[in-house]
Each structure stands twice: as structure tokens, then as C-alpha cells.
């Protein structure tokens, strides 16, 4: 993934974490892992990074958000649109938006909600086809979320990272976030 014992972070002079937005299942946790690893390398720590403790490292660099209290899993597309219009989160000074191919997000969301979450959001016999038609947390919500946040793509103070690009070259994405945006 990233070459070991390499200084991935040259500096981090930001006075506050970079606002980072993503729809669930779009690569936010992976980006937090990359940033945490780089942060640990910078500080010469030998801590084993776990998902529970990522905030200790990535929280210094990324302020990650899904849109709470308007989380895309529990709100309809129109709930998201109304909250977005009222709160205008896209008007922040700068930030990072992580996006992923919607087909992959939906499939990953389906399996997350069907098998991996402690609280079962969907019934065990729900098919992917059924899930696509749900009013909350599925295709309609994902498309509304992406359309609402597309406004930041034109803003030069925002960075839009594609999951597929992060996967292809994680060190380039990490370098861009930590060394160029902070």
C-alpha cells in the first residue's frame, strides 16, 4: 500500500483539521487509515493502528463527516436537500470531498446493512434490487447526496478525490491531502 519507513508527510502546518465529506462506503475510513499511518510515521510511533483509535491520528488532519444529523442512511433524498439548503455546508472555506462509483457504493452499502451492522436496517430476505428502491439510504439518497455536493467540484479551495484514484495510487492522494491542502 504505502512503502514502509518512508516519510509520507513532509509537514502539517494546519491550525485546524481539513473538513472531509463523503457518503458512507466511499472510502472515508480508508483515507483516515492512510492519514493515520502517515501521521504515525511522521511522529515515529510504533503504535498498531486500529479502526477504534484512528481519531487519535487522523483527527489532527481530517475532520470527517457524513452529514450528521442528516445521515444518508436514515434520511430521504428530500430530507437531505432541505437540510443542505438550510445549513449550506458546501459554503465552507475549503475541504475534501471523497466520491466513489455509485454502483460500488450501493453494493457495499447493501452488504454493510444486511450483514455487517449490529442493528439490521434491512430484512434478511431483501434483495439488492429491492434495496435500490428504498426511500432512505439507497440509490435516491446517494444520487441526491452526490448532486448536492457536486457544487464544490468547481470551487478551487476544495479537493474532490475519487476512491478509484486513491486505490490506484494511495501515496499520491495522501501527498495531495497532507502536503498540498493543509
C-alpha positions in Angstrom: 0.0 0.0 0.0 2.5 2.7 1.2 6.2 2.0 1.3 7.2 1.3 5.0 9.6 3.6 6.8 9.1 6.4 4.3 8.2 10.0 5.4 4.8 10.4 3.7 4.1 13.7 5.5 6.6 16.5 5.0 4.7 19.0 7.1 1.4 19.6 8.6 1.0 23.2 9.5 -2.8 23.5 9.5 -4.2 25.1 12.6 -7.4 23.0 12.3 -8.3 19.7 10.6 -9.4 19.7 7.0 -13.2 19.3 6.6 -13.7 15.9 4.8 -17.1 14.9 3.4 -18.2 11.6 1.9 -21.2 9.4 1.5 -20.9 6.2 3.6 -19.0 3.4 1.8 -17.0 5.9 -0.3 -13.5 5.5 1.2 -13.5 7.8 4.2 -12.3 5.1 6.6 -9.5 4.1 4.2 -8.4 7.7 3.8 -8.4 8.0 7.6 -6.2 4.9 7.8 -3.8 6.4 5.2 -3.6 9.7 7.1 -3.2 7.9 10.4 -0.4 5.8 9.1 1.4 8.8 7.6 0.9 10.8 10.9 2.3 7.8 12.9 5.3 7.7 10.5 5.9 11.4 10.9 5.9 11.1 14.7 8.0 7.8 14.7 5.4 5.9 16.6 5.2 2.2 16.6 1.6 2.0 17.6 -0.5 -0.5 15.9 -3.3 1.4 14.2 -6.8 0.1 14.8 -10.1 1.4 13.5 -11.1 2.3 17.0 -8.1 4.6 17.5 -7.9 6.3 14.1 -9.2 9.6 15.5 -6.0 9.9 17.6 -4.0 10.4 14.4 -6.3 11.3 11.5 -8.4 13.7 13.7 -5.4 16.0 13.7 -5.6 16.2 9.9 -9.1 15.3 8.8 -12.5 16.3 10.2 -14.6 13.6 8.7 -18.4 14.0 8.3 -21.2 12.1 6.6 -23.8 14.9 7.2 -25.0 14.1 10.7 -27.6 14.6 11.9 -28.8 14.2 8.3 -27.0 10.9 7.7 -27.8 9.5 4.2 -28.7 6.1 5.6 -31.6 7.4 7.7 -32.9 10.3 5.7 -34.8 10.5 2.4 -33.4 12.3 -0.6 -35.7 15.3 0.0 -34.7 15.4 3.7 -31.1 15.8 2.6 -32.0 18.5 0.1 -33.8 20.5 2.7 -31.1 20.2 5.3 -28.5 21.1 2.7 -30.4 24.2 1.7 -30.9 25.3 5.3 -27.3 24.5 6.6 -25.3 25.2 3.4 -22.3 23.0 4.4 -20.8 23.3 0.9 -20.1 27.0 1.6 -17.2 26.1 4.0 -13.9 27.8 3.1 -12.3 24.6 2.0 -12.4 20.8 2.3 -12.1 17.4 0.7 -15.0 15.5 -0.9 -14.4 11.8 -1.4 -16.6 10.2 -4.1 -16.9 6.7 -5.4 -18.6 5.0 -8.3 -22.3 4.9 -7.2 -22.6 1.3 -8.3 -19.9 0.3 -5.8 -21.3 2.5 -3.1 -24.7 0.9 -3.4 -23.5 -2.7 -3.4 -21.2 -2.0 -0.5 -24.0 -0.2 1.4 -26.3 -3.2 0.8 -23.9 -5.7 2.2 -22.9 -3.4 5.1 -26.5 -3.0 6.2 -27.5 -6.6 5.5 -24.7 -8.5 7.1 -22.1 -6.3 9.0 -24.1 -3.9 11.1 -25.2 -4.8 14.6 -28.5 -3.1 14.1 -30.1 -4.7 11.0 -31.5 -1.9 8.8 -33.0 -4.2 6.2 -34.7 -7.6 6.4 -32.6 -10.7 5.7 -34.6 -11.5 2.5 -34.2 -8.1 1.0 -32.6 -8.4 -2.5 -30.3 -5.8 -4.0 -33.0 -5.0 -6.4 -35.4 -4.2 -3.6 -32.7 -2.2 -1.7 -32.2 0.0 -4.8 -35.8 1.2 -4.5 -35.7 2.1 -0.7 -36.6 5.7 0.0 -33.8 6.1 2.6 -30.2 5.2 2.4 -30.2 3.8 -1.1 -29.9 4.9 -4.7 -32.2 8.0 -4.5 -30.4 9.2 -1.4 -26.9 8.6 -2.8 -27.7 10.4 -6.1 -29.2 13.4 -4.2 -26.2 13.5 -1.9 -23.8 13.5 -4.8 -25.8 16.1 -6.7 -25.9 18.4 -3.7 -22.2 18.2 -3.1 -21.2 18.5 -6.8 -21.2 22.3 -6.3 -17.8 22.1 -4.5 -16.2 20.5 -7.6 -15.9 23.9 -9.2 -14.5 25.6 -6.1 -10.7 25.8 -6.2 -10.4 25.7 -2.4 -12.0 22.2 -2.3 -10.4 18.9 -3.4 -12.5 16.1 -4.9 -10.9 12.7 -4.5 -12.2 9.7 -6.3 -12.0 6.4 -4.4 -10.7 4.8 -7.6 -7.8 7.2 -7.8 -7.0 6.7 -4.1 -7.0 2.9 -4.7 -4.8 3.3 -7.8 -2.2 5.4 -6.1 -2.7 5.9 -2.4 0.6 7.7 -1.8 -0.3 10.4 -4.4 -3.7 11.0 -2.8 -2.1 11.2 0.7 0.6 13.6 -0.5 -2.1 15.8 -2.1 -4.2 15.9 1.1 -1.5 16.3 3.6 1.2 18.4 1.8 -0.8 20.5 -0.6 -4.2 21.1 1.0 -3.1 21.6 4.7 
